């Protein structure tokens, strides 16, 4: 199982307390199904947005205690088991609506002008997942929420930087436009690299410098959130440690290939998992 589809940061069910497995299962499938509406198939944007609005409608019905879906309704299998989870765990409906906002952006927004716009997306696409989990873990201290946001945004950015070539094929560019401009680059560079066309030595140097900055920014976010893992007890804390270390290892792999994500998409291999196991025993998660 993965959180918000970060396939490189697995959340194995055996690490979860038994009482949380069912809630997280149903929350995951809500997110997974909404993400598929936004991304999968050849549906037109209006169809996708209409379907996502129907998810908002169902959430509103849960909030008002009036969820009524026919078994023939495509939403039935998702929302019928989700409703008692939200009610029993007292989960804020706003966090689920935030996720819908991000999926709507997946349909309508293909570029981000600056980091403020990119952070707005992360605030809705990634951070709600961490906050929902903290609600389930009964950890609501303000600085814990801040550290969760840092971890989730750091993971989201890590996913963006490893998937630049994949996202290009979907007509998506997550590197902010003003960041490309700052480093004297444009989308043409990404297009050329994806098509294996030659690029200039100067542009390659600019790309290297730009990606070093982006990767370091994501790394610092993950490091700043590390103390949260010491606040969560038992297997939950262990799970979070593995997630953070997995994200940091992906960033290391990006460094190692000189950010050539066009030919070398970093993934965690068997040797990486052995490395993570060792780091799990030796890394301090305090006061990063």
Secondary structure, DSSP 8 states (H G I E B T S, - for coil): -BSTT-TTSB--GGGS-HHHHHHHHHHHHHHHHHHHHHHSSS--HHHHHHHHHHHHHHHHHHHTT-----TTSTTHHHHHHHHHHHHHHT--HHHHHHHHHHHHHHHH----SSHHHHHHHHHHHTHHHHHHHHHHTT---HHHHHHHHHHHHHHHHHHHHHTHHHHHHTT---S-HHHHHHTT--HHHHHHHHTT----HHHHHHHHHHHHHHHHHHHHHHHHHTTHHHHS-HHHHHHHHHHHHHHHHHHHHHHHTTT-TTT------HHHHHHHHHHHHH---S--
